[in-house]
Amino acid sequence: MNRRIFALCIGLGVAALLAPRVAFAEDHLAEAISHTKEAIDEGKQGHADKLVTHAVAALKHAEAAEKAKKNEHTKQGITHLKASIAEGKKKDATAATGHADEALTHLEAAQK
C-alpha cells in the first residue's frame, strides 16, 4: 500500500511540474496572436512603425511558446513575424502586413 501511495505522489508531482509549462506555452501563443492582430490593424492603417512594435512583441511571445512546446506552425509564424518586422523597418506597411497575416494564420493553427 505504501508503494502505491508513493508512486501516486511521484506521478502527481511530475504532472504538477509539467502542467504549468504547457499552460505557459498556450498563454504565450495567445499573446502572440493578440499582438499579431494589433500589428495587422496598424499595418492596414499604414503605420509601419507601430506594426513593428506589435510584431516585435508578438515575436517574443511566439518564441517563448515555441521554446515551451515545439510546433511547426509556431515556427512558421516566427519566420513570418521576422519578415514582417524587416519589411516594417523598411517602411513597407503593405508587405509587412502580408507577412503578419501569414504569421497569424500559422499561430492560430498552432493554437488548435
SVG drawing of the C-alpha trace seen along z (x, -y; Angstrom):
<svg xmlns="http://www.w3.org/2000/svg" viewBox="-8 -55 23 57">
<polyline fill="none" stroke="black" stroke-width="0.4" points="0.0,0.0 2.8,-2.4 4.4,-1.8 1.1,-2.7 0.8,-5.9 4.5,-6.7 4.0,-6.0 0.9,-8.2 2.6,-11.1 5.5,-10.9 3.1,-10.8 1.2,-13.8 4.4,-15.7 5.6,-15.1 2.2,-16.1 2.2,-19.3 5.7,-20.2 4.7,-19.7 1.3,-21.3 2.4,-24.9 4.9,-24.6 2.0,-23.6 -0.1,-26.4 2.6,-29.0 3.0,-27.9 -0.7,-28.5 -0.6,-31.9 2.4,-33.0 0.7,-31.8 -2.5,-33.7 -0.4,-36.8 1.5,-36.3 -1.8,-36.1 -3.2,-39.2 -0.1,-41.3 -0.1,-40.0 -3.7,-41.1 -2.7,-44.5 0.2,-44.6 -2.1,-43.8 -4.5,-46.6 -1.7,-49.1 -0.3,-47.9 -3.7,-48.3 -3.7,-51.9 -0.2,-52.4 1.6,-52.7 4.7,-50.6 6.4,-51.8 3.5,-50.8 3.3,-47.5 6.9,-46.8 6.3,-47.5 3.5,-44.9 5.3,-42.4 8.3,-42.5 6.1,-41.8 4.4,-39.0 7.7,-37.5 8.9,-37.4 5.8,-35.6 5.9,-33.2 9.5,-32.3 8.6,-31.7 5.7,-29.5 8.0,-27.6 10.6,-27.1 7.9,-25.7 6.2,-23.5 7.7,-22.8 5.2,-23.2 5.8,-23.6 3.1,-26.2 4.6,-28.3 8.0,-28.0 6.5,-29.2 4.7,-32.1 8.1,-33.2 9.6,-33.2 6.8,-35.4 6.9,-37.7 10.6,-38.2 9.9,-39.0 7.1,-41.4 9.5,-43.2 12.1,-43.5 9.6,-44.9 8.1,-47.3 11.6,-48.7 11.8,-49.5 8.6,-51.4 6.7,-49.0 3.5,-48.6 1.8,-46.6 4.4,-43.9 4.8,-43.8 1.1,-43.4 1.1,-40.5 3.7,-38.7 1.9,-39.5 -1.2,-38.0 0.6,-34.8 2.1,-34.7 -1.4,-35.0 -2.6,-32.1 0.2,-29.8 -0.1,-31.0 -3.8,-30.3 -3.2,-26.9 -0.7,-26.1 -3.3,-27.0 -5.7,-24.3"/>
</svg>
